[in-house]
Amino acid sequence: MRLVLALLACCAGPAVAQERAEVIRDVVGNHVLPRYAALDEAAQDLDAAAQADCEPESPALREAYGEAFDAWIAASHLRFGPSEVEDRAYALAFWPDPRGDTPGALRALILEEDPVVGTAEGFAEVSIAARGFYGMEFMLYDEEFAGLGAEGYRCDLIRAQARDIALIAGAMQEEWTGGYADLMLRPGGDRYRSEADVIQEFYDALGAGLEFTADSRLARPMGEFDDPKPARAEARRSGRSLRHVRISLASLHDLAERLMPEGVVHDHLGAAFDRAETLAARLDDPVFAGVSDPTGRFRVEALKGAVDRISAVGNEELGAALGVAAGFNASDGD
Amino acid sequence: MKHLTLAAATMAAGALPALAQDASAVIDTYADIAEAGYADSHAAAEALAQAVDALIASPSEGTLATARSAWLDSRVPYMQTEVFRFGNPIVDDWEGQVNSWPLDEGLIDYVDPSYGGPTDENEAAVVNVIAHPTFTLSGEEVDASEITPELLTGTLQQAAGVEANVATGYHAVEFLLWGQDLNGNGPGMGDRPWTDFAPGAECTGGNCERRADYLKAATDLLVQDLAWMAGQWGEGGAAREAVAADPAAGLTAMLTGMGSLSYGELAGERMRLGLMLNDPEEEHDCFSDNTHVSHFYDGVGIRNVYLGTYTRPDGSTVSGPSLADLVAAKDPALDAEMRAKLDASVAALGAMKAAAEGGLAYDMMLDRGNAEGERLIMAGVDGLVDQTRSIERVVAALAVGGVTIEGSDSLDAPEAVFE
């Protein structure tokens, strides 16, 4: 098996610089840039909707929020470069939250009527737990926060969250188009010394995205068989838990296709993705409430197994085929 | 946990005998450093246990101060062993009972009302075992009339499947010696009075004898656990055998530990996240305000593994053939780069430690808008992230010449690789 992998590494993958450059052009141009552009557009719409109407139940606001959140989930595995400047990605998406930091930080702001929400610069200094899509979900969908403190302050807070999301998305878009894409397309500097470094970045992003979906989105609400934890499901208040799994799988599948456009590894990966996406499409359990009964749990577990299977193919075959080693990512550790 | 595999197909076939031989010597050094580090941690824990016995026998301002000081000393060798966690399943599976963090300390003892009650995630967040000889956990009645090591490990540790229910280890002992730090992002650490351990009418906080029983049980467990781990790295120990059996797997464990601790764990989870949350409890040693020391020695431990040298508390050193030697033989420029990056991050963590010792405690650095604190912490984070890139290059460099590198589950499930 190992010898077969070594063979793949030498002959089937984009080992030649020219092929690697082509893969990089395709991933940057057709995977990364469209996703950050879409996020920017949706985030500006969300900001406009919140400034027009900050009522949590406003259909226009909720629709804009949902579209911007979708756009983020589709880009959220691309955690390098502009997303890692300052606290951007962390501030857009602080989750999981095992210690309840998000409701705690929001409660503190609201009860103290902290004037920090008054300016964008001020709000950018606030705990990441109160910012971004997950903090905003509490403000739009959680019962406690619908009535906590003064209505006027809650409105200011929602507007500050939406403006903050829009500013972060705008800054990332600007840096992607204003230089970072070129850094990846023409490696040779200190950040990316060669095409191999760029391919490594994409490979790590694929692995990290799969790991996050399996371990955080699926395994956390599963808990233990005799102690399921449905309250841990991601974005359950807005009913988006399964939706996020599906969006992320589709986005990761797109990345994998571009990294390995043909050949036996492409086929293996494609089959593994198809299996997971089919299970997700059939699940019909939007917030994984089913983890509490044996049948429902089995279905979520099967989906997790299918996502793990994609990771295994990625680890065992794709890395060798691309000629890269596994790297480290932010979720290493405990 | 990340698994890297330096799968040495050609190495096993004899194509690289020199590397394989060198690697064995490098791995011996690695295991020697682990053995010495855990032995030193065990000795320091024994000193702590003696100080705890003295505190319980005759509680006073002085005996409490001595016990706190012994706890602080014990962190220096232990934090240098953290680099052995990731990559060695035997350490990673064990570590939770020794150094779990963060914890919901209301499980153990009284807390301030501002701490709050049970949460969505943790129904046991305010059980307060010390005050309650019986209580209900996951629907079952628990008999805690005697506070024993078995109660801590068997019932309380990770009660209800919640990781924040930490009943044992350094941080449980730390909480009992210092108490909650109620100063927020302001100056000051936990300020538990010595009378929390006083018998009879002098007792404050209630249940002083049960509190002493808890402290004694947790400290004794720590001593036992560290003795056990030192044994795993001794001659014939399972941890030593595991890395020695296959040089490629051994090198993998070393590099996995360095990279995972640098990036995901220390730079990410412990430093950057706390900064972004502005939460004074987001510091590793939050009761004693000792976080700067813990982070610094994590960084030193990472460098120890690369350079193949460890300085013991008595000033003597354990050293031998190193990863640095292997890398220098293949690519001297990369070795120089790796050394420079490790030195830079240790220096950045050292600057953060010096500032804390100068009065800017770690929890003050975390405060919203504390630009100097943010700069100090981020310099450490940046150094650690930067050195991770060089560690990845080292992984790649050692793979040149027919050794395949792959990420896989092969450390946990070696058979999976051959499917």
Interface residues (C-beta under 8 A of the other chain):
Chain A: M1 R2 L3 L5 A6 A9 D87 Y90 A91 F94 P98 R99 G100 D101 A105 E125 V126 S127 I128 A129 Q200 G207 G223 E224 D227 K229 A231 R232 A312 G314 N315 E316 G319 A320 A325 A326 G327 F328 N329 A330 S331 D332 G333 D334
Chain B: M1 K2 H3 L4 T5 A7 A9 F86 P102 T119 D120 E121 S138 A160 G161 E163 A164 G259 S260 L261 S262 Y263 G264 E265 L266 G268 E269 R272 L273 M276 L277 N278 D279 R368 G369 T388 I391 E392 V395 A396 A399 G402 T404 I405 E406 G407 S408 D409 A416 V417 F418 E419
